[in-house]
Amino acid sequence: MNYCDQLARKFASGELIADMLSKLGVKLQKATPITRNTGSTLHWGIDDPTELDQLGYHTTECLAASDWYDPQQSSGFSRSVRLQFAMTRYVPGLRRLATIGRWSF
């Protein structure tokens, strides 16, 4: 039994909200300062958040990085980060590199 199943069994109903990387994101992980600086290693990614529907979760919402990034509020981001977010709007393969998913159970 995986962690999500254990959590879901403790409650009659609820929601799971998580950020995730696509399979491409996992391949590019060493280029990402967060994973490189922490020394973490990611082993799998999710290209389609509805994959979790097969496990009994219902996808209620999914936002790609280009959906939740607001250029008006990015003044505190480094130029490099602003460029990366801007690229997600124009390069389809990068658009869903990072997503935020919301599932109900």
CNS distance restraints for C-alpha pairs under 8 A (distance, minus, plus):
assign (resid   1 and name CA) (resid   5 and name CA) 6.24 0.50 0.50
assign (resid   1 and name CA) (resid   6 and name CA) 6.73 0.50 0.50
assign (resid   2 and name CA) (resid   6 and name CA) 6.37 0.50 0.50
assign (resid   3 and name CA) (resid   7 and name CA) 6.18 0.50 0.50
assign (resid   4 and name CA) (resid   8 and name CA) 6.05 0.50 0.50
assign (resid   5 and name CA) (resid   9 and name CA) 6.14 0.50 0.50
assign (resid   6 and name CA) (resid  10 and name CA) 6.80 0.50 0.50
assign (resid   7 and name CA) (resid  11 and name CA) 7.30 0.50 0.50
assign (resid   8 and name CA) (resid  12 and name CA) 7.62 0.50 0.50
assign (resid   8 and name CA) (resid  13 and name CA) 7.22 0.50 0.50
assign (resid   8 and name CA) (resid  14 and name CA) 7.36 0.50 0.50
assign (resid   8 and name CA) (resid 105 and name CA) 6.89 0.50 0.50
assign (resid  13 and name CA) (resid 104 and name CA) 7.40 0.50 0.50
assign (resid  13 and name CA) (resid 105 and name CA) 5.41 0.50 0.50
assign (resid  14 and name CA) (resid 104 and name CA) 5.71 0.50 0.50
assign (resid  14 and name CA) (resid 105 and name CA) 5.54 0.50 0.50
assign (resid  15 and name CA) (resid 102 and name CA) 6.83 0.50 0.50
assign (resid  15 and name CA) (resid 103 and name CA) 5.45 0.50 0.50
assign (resid  15 and name CA) (resid 104 and name CA) 4.29 0.50 0.50
assign (resid  15 and name CA) (resid 105 and name CA) 6.18 0.50 0.50
assign (resid  16 and name CA) (resid 101 and name CA) 7.98 0.50 0.50
assign (resid  16 and name CA) (resid 102 and name CA) 5.70 0.50 0.50
assign (resid  16 and name CA) (resid 103 and name CA) 5.14 0.50 0.50
assign (resid  16 and name CA) (resid 104 and name CA) 6.30 0.50 0.50
assign (resid  16 and name CA) (resid 105 and name CA) 7.97 0.50 0.50
assign (resid  17 and name CA) (resid 100 and name CA) 7.13 0.50 0.50
assign (resid  17 and name CA) (resid 101 and name CA) 5.65 0.50 0.50
assign (resid  17 and name CA) (resid 102 and name CA) 4.47 0.50 0.50
assign (resid  17 and name CA) (resid 103 and name CA) 6.48 0.50 0.50
assign (resid  18 and name CA) (resid 100 and name CA) 5.68 0.50 0.50
assign (resid  18 and name CA) (resid 101 and name CA) 5.49 0.50 0.50
assign (resid  18 and name CA) (resid 102 and name CA) 6.72 0.50 0.50
assign (resid  19 and name CA) (resid  98 and name CA) 7.12 0.50 0.50
assign (resid  19 and name CA) (resid  99 and name CA) 5.67 0.50 0.50
assign (resid  19 and name CA) (resid 100 and name CA) 4.25 0.50 0.50
assign (resid  19 and name CA) (resid 101 and name CA) 6.20 0.50 0.50
assign (resid  20 and name CA) (resid  45 and name CA) 7.03 0.50 0.50
assign (resid  20 and name CA) (resid  46 and name CA) 6.92 0.50 0.50
assign (resid  20 and name CA) (resid  98 and name CA) 5.75 0.50 0.50
assign (resid  20 and name CA) (resid  99 and name CA) 5.44 0.50 0.50
assign (resid  20 and name CA) (resid 100 and name CA) 6.25 0.50 0.50
assign (resid  20 and name CA) (resid 101 and name CA) 7.52 0.50 0.50
assign (resid  21 and name CA) (resid  25 and name CA) 5.15 0.50 0.50
assign (resid  21 and name CA) (resid  26 and name CA) 6.43 0.50 0.50
assign (resid  21 and name CA) (resid  45 and name CA) 5.33 0.50 0.50
assign (resid  21 and name CA) (resid  46 and name CA) 6.26 0.50 0.50
assign (resid  21 and name CA) (resid  47 and name CA) 7.69 0.50 0.50
assign (resid  21 and name CA) (resid  96 and name CA) 7.90 0.50 0.50
assign (resid  21 and name CA) (resid  97 and name CA) 5.59 0.50 0.50
assign (resid  21 and name CA) (resid  98 and name CA) 4.66 0.50 0.50
assign (resid  21 and name CA) (resid  99 and name CA) 6.44 0.50 0.50
assign (resid  22 and name CA) (resid  26 and name CA) 6.45 0.50 0.50
assign (resid  22 and name CA) (resid  45 and name CA) 4.56 0.50 0.50
assign (resid  22 and name CA) (resid  46 and name CA) 4.73 0.50 0.50
assign (resid  22 and name CA) (resid  47 and name CA) 4.67 0.50 0.50
assign (resid  22 and name CA) (resid  48 and name CA) 7.98 0.50 0.50
assign (resid  22 and name CA) (resid  96 and name CA) 6.77 0.50 0.50
assign (resid  22 and name CA) (resid  97 and name CA) 5.07 0.50 0.50
assign (resid  22 and name CA) (resid  98 and name CA) 6.43 0.50 0.50
assign (resid  22 and name CA) (resid  99 and name CA) 7.92 0.50 0.50
assign (resid  23 and name CA) (resid  27 and name CA) 6.45 0.50 0.50
assign (resid  23 and name CA) (resid  44 and name CA) 6.47 0.50 0.50
assign (resid  23 and name CA) (resid  45 and name CA) 4.30 0.50 0.50
assign (resid  23 and name CA) (resid  46 and name CA) 6.02 0.50 0.50
assign (resid  23 and name CA) (resid  47 and name CA) 6.10 0.50 0.50
assign (resid  23 and name CA) (resid  97 and name CA) 7.94 0.50 0.50
assign (resid  24 and name CA) (resid  28 and name CA) 6.26 0.50 0.50
assign (resid  24 and name CA) (resid  45 and name CA) 7.66 0.50 0.50
assign (resid  24 and name CA) (resid  97 and name CA) 6.64 0.50 0.50
assign (resid  25 and name CA) (resid  29 and name CA) 5.89 0.50 0.50
assign (resid  25 and name CA) (resid  45 and name CA) 7.19 0.50 0.50
assign (resid  25 and name CA) (resid  97 and name CA) 5.34 0.50 0.50
assign (resid  25 and name CA) (resid  98 and name CA) 7.13 0.50 0.50
assign (resid  26 and name CA) (resid  42 and name CA) 6.06 0.50 0.50
assign (resid  26 and name CA) (resid  43 and name CA) 6.92 0.50 0.50
assign (resid  26 and name CA) (resid  44 and name CA) 6.53 0.50 0.50
assign (resid  26 and name CA) (resid  45 and name CA) 6.03 0.50 0.50
assign (resid  28 and name CA) (resid  32 and name CA) 7.02 0.50 0.50
assign (resid  29 and name CA) (resid  35 and name CA) 6.27 0.50 0.50
assign (resid  29 and name CA) (resid  36 and name CA) 7.35 0.50 0.50
assign (resid  29 and name CA) (resid  41 and name CA) 7.77 0.50 0.50
assign (resid  29 and name CA) (resid  42 and name CA) 7.41 0.50 0.50
assign (resid  30 and name CA) (resid  35 and name CA) 6.44 0.50 0.50
assign (resid  30 and name CA) (resid  36 and name CA) 5.32 0.50 0.50
assign (resid  31 and name CA) (resid  36 and name CA) 7.07 0.50 0.50
assign (resid  32 and name CA) (resid  36 and name CA) 6.09 0.50 0.50
assign (resid  33 and name CA) (resid  37 and name CA) 5.62 0.50 0.50
assign (resid  34 and name CA) (resid  38 and name CA) 6.22 0.50 0.50
assign (resid  35 and name CA) (resid  39 and name CA) 5.92 0.50 0.50
assign (resid  35 and name CA) (resid  40 and name CA) 5.32 0.50 0.50
assign (resid  35 and name CA) (resid  41 and name CA) 6.92 0.50 0.50
assign (resid  36 and name CA) (resid  40 and name CA) 6.86 0.50 0.50
assign (resid  46 and name CA) (resid  51 and name CA) 7.56 0.50 0.50
assign (resid  47 and name CA) (resid  96 and name CA) 7.58 0.50 0.50
assign (resid  49 and name CA) (resid  53 and name CA) 7.95 0.50 0.50
assign (resid  49 and name CA) (resid  59 and name CA) 7.20 0.50 0.50
assign (resid  49 and name CA) (resid  62 and name CA) 7.27 0.50 0.50
assign (resid  49 and name CA) (resid 101 and name CA) 6.68 0.50 0.50
assign (resid  50 and name CA) (resid  54 and name CA) 7.60 0.50 0.50
assign (resid  50 and name CA) (resid  58 and name CA) 7.65 0.50 0.50
assign (resid  50 and name CA) (resid  59 and name CA) 5.93 0.50 0.50
assign (resid  51 and name CA) (resid  55 and name CA) 7.76 0.50 0.50
assign (resid  52 and name CA) (resid  56 and name CA) 7.03 0.50 0.50
assign (resid  52 and name CA) (resid  57 and name CA) 5.87 0.50 0.50
assign (resid  52 and name CA) (resid  58 and name CA) 7.53 0.50 0.50
assign (resid  52 and name CA) (resid  59 and name CA) 7.62 0.50 0.50
assign (resid  53 and name CA) (resid  57 and name CA) 4.61 0.50 0.50
assign (resid  53 and name CA) (resid  58 and name CA) 5.19 0.50 0.50
assign (resid  53 and name CA) (resid  59 and name CA) 6.46 0.50 0.50
assign (resid  56 and name CA) (resid 105 and name CA) 7.10 0.50 0.50
assign (resid  57 and name CA) (resid 103 and name CA) 5.87 0.50 0.50
assign (resid  57 and name CA) (resid 104 and name CA) 5.83 0.50 0.50
assign (resid  57 and name CA) (resid 105 and name CA) 5.21 0.50 0.50
assign (resid  58 and name CA) (resid 103 and name CA) 5.20 0.50 0.50
assign (resid  58 and name CA) (resid 104 and name CA) 5.21 0.50 0.50
assign (resid  58 and name CA) (resid 105 and name CA) 6.40 0.50 0.50
assign (resid  59 and name CA) (resid 101 and name CA) 7.43 0.50 0.50
assign (resid  59 and name CA) (resid 102 and name CA) 6.05 0.50 0.50
assign (resid  59 and name CA) (resid 103 and name CA) 4.44 0.50 0.50
assign (resid  59 and name CA) (resid 104 and name CA) 6.60 0.50 0.50
assign (resid  60 and name CA) (resid 102 and name CA) 5.67 0.50 0.50
assign (resid  60 and name CA) (resid 103 and name CA) 5.37 0.50 0.50
assign (resid  60 and name CA) (resid 104 and name CA) 6.67 0.50 0.50
assign (resid  61 and name CA) (resid 101 and name CA) 5.99 0.50 0.50
assign (resid  61 and name CA) (resid 102 and name CA) 5.10 0.50 0.50
assign (resid  61 and name CA) (resid 103 and name CA) 7.08 0.50 0.50
assign (resid  62 and name CA) (resid  99 and name CA) 6.77 0.50 0.50
assign (resid  62 and name CA) (resid 100 and name CA) 5.67 0.50 0.50
assign (resid  62 and name CA) (resid 101 and name CA) 4.43 0.50 0.50
assign (resid  62 and name CA) (resid 102 and name CA) 6.15 0.50 0.50
assign (resid  63 and name CA) (resid  67 and name CA) 5.64 0.50 0.50
assign (resid  63 and name CA) (resid  68 and name CA) 6.56 0.50 0.50
assign (resid  63 and name CA) (resid  99 and name CA) 5.50 0.50 0.50
assign (resid  63 and name CA) (resid 100 and name CA) 5.20 0.50 0.50
assign (resid  63 and name CA) (resid 101 and name CA) 6.51 0.50 0.50
assign (resid  64 and name CA) (resid  68 and name CA) 6.80 0.50 0.50
assign (resid  64 and name CA) (resid  95 and name CA) 6.34 0.50 0.50
assign (resid  64 and name CA) (resid  96 and name CA) 5.12 0.50 0.50
assign (resid  64 and name CA) (resid  97 and name CA) 7.58 0.50 0.50
assign (resid  64 and name CA) (resid  98 and name CA) 6.19 0.50 0.50
assign (resid  64 and name CA) (resid  99 and name CA) 4.40 0.50 0.50
assign (resid  64 and name CA) (resid 100 and name CA) 6.55 0.50 0.50
assign (resid  65 and name CA) (resid  69 and name CA) 5.97 0.50 0.50
assign (resid  65 and name CA) (resid  85 and name CA) 7.29 0.50 0.50
assign (resid  65 and name CA) (resid  88 and name CA) 7.12 0.50 0.50
assign (resid  65 and name CA) (resid  95 and name CA) 6.48 0.50 0.50
assign (resid  65 and name CA) (resid  96 and name CA) 6.54 0.50 0.50
assign (resid  65 and name CA) (resid  97 and name CA) 7.39 0.50 0.50
assign (resid  65 and name CA) (resid  98 and name CA) 5.59 0.50 0.50
assign (resid  65 and name CA) (resid  99 and name CA) 5.69 0.50 0.50
assign (resid  65 and name CA) (resid 100 and name CA) 7.80 0.50 0.50
assign (resid  66 and name CA) (resid  85 and name CA) 6.80 0.50 0.50
assign (resid  66 and name CA) (resid  86 and name CA) 7.86 0.50 0.50
assign (resid  66 and name CA) (resid  88 and name CA) 5.77 0.50 0.50
assign (resid  66 and name CA) (resid  89 and name CA) 5.56 0.50 0.50
assign (resid  66 and name CA) (resid  95 and name CA) 6.08 0.50 0.50
assign (resid  66 and name CA) (resid  96 and name CA) 7.88 0.50 0.50
assign (resid  69 and name CA) (resid  85 and name CA) 7.04 0.50 0.50
assign (resid  70 and name CA) (resid  74 and name CA) 6.65 0.50 0.50
assign (resid  71 and name CA) (resid  75 and name CA) 7.84 0.50 0.50
assign (resid  71 and name CA) (resid  82 and name CA) 7.73 0.50 0.50
assign (resid  74 and name CA) (resid  82 and name CA) 6.90 0.50 0.50
assign (resid  77 and name CA) (resid  81 and name CA) 6.04 0.50 0.50
assign (resid  77 and name CA) (resid  82 and name CA) 6.26 0.50 0.50
assign (resid  78 and name CA) (resid  82 and name CA) 6.32 0.50 0.50
assign (resid  79 and name CA) (resid  83 and name CA) 6.14 0.50 0.50
assign (resid  80 and name CA) (resid  84 and name CA) 6.26 0.50 0.50
assign (resid  81 and name CA) (resid  85 and name CA) 6.28 0.50 0.50
assign (resid  82 and name CA) (resid  86 and name CA) 6.13 0.50 0.50
assign (resid  83 and name CA) (resid  87 and name CA) 6.16 0.50 0.50
assign (resid  84 and name CA) (resid  88 and name CA) 6.63 0.50 0.50
assign (resid  85 and name CA) (resid  89 and name CA) 7.12 0.50 0.50
assign (resid  86 and name CA) (resid  90 and name CA) 7.25 0.50 0.50
assign (resid  87 and name CA) (resid  91 and name CA) 5.91 0.50 0.50
assign (resid  87 and name CA) (resid  94 and name CA) 7.33 0.50 0.50
assign (resid  88 and name CA) (resid  92 and name CA) 6.99 0.50 0.50
assign (resid  88 and name CA) (resid  93 and name CA) 7.93 0.50 0.50
assign (resid  88 and name CA) (resid  94 and name CA) 4.99 0.50 0.50
assign (resid  88 and name CA) (resid  95 and name CA) 4.47 0.50 0.50
assign (resid  88 and name CA) (resid  96 and name CA) 7.82 0.50 0.50
assign (resid  89 and name CA) (resid  95 and name CA) 6.20 0.50 0.50
assign (resid  90 and name CA) (resid  95 and name CA) 7.68 0.50 0.50
assign (resid  91 and name CA) (resid  95 and name CA) 6.37 0.50 0.50
assign (resid  92 and name CA) (resid  96 and name CA) 7.63 0.50 0.50
assign (resid  93 and name CA) (resid  97 and name CA) 7.06 0.50 0.50
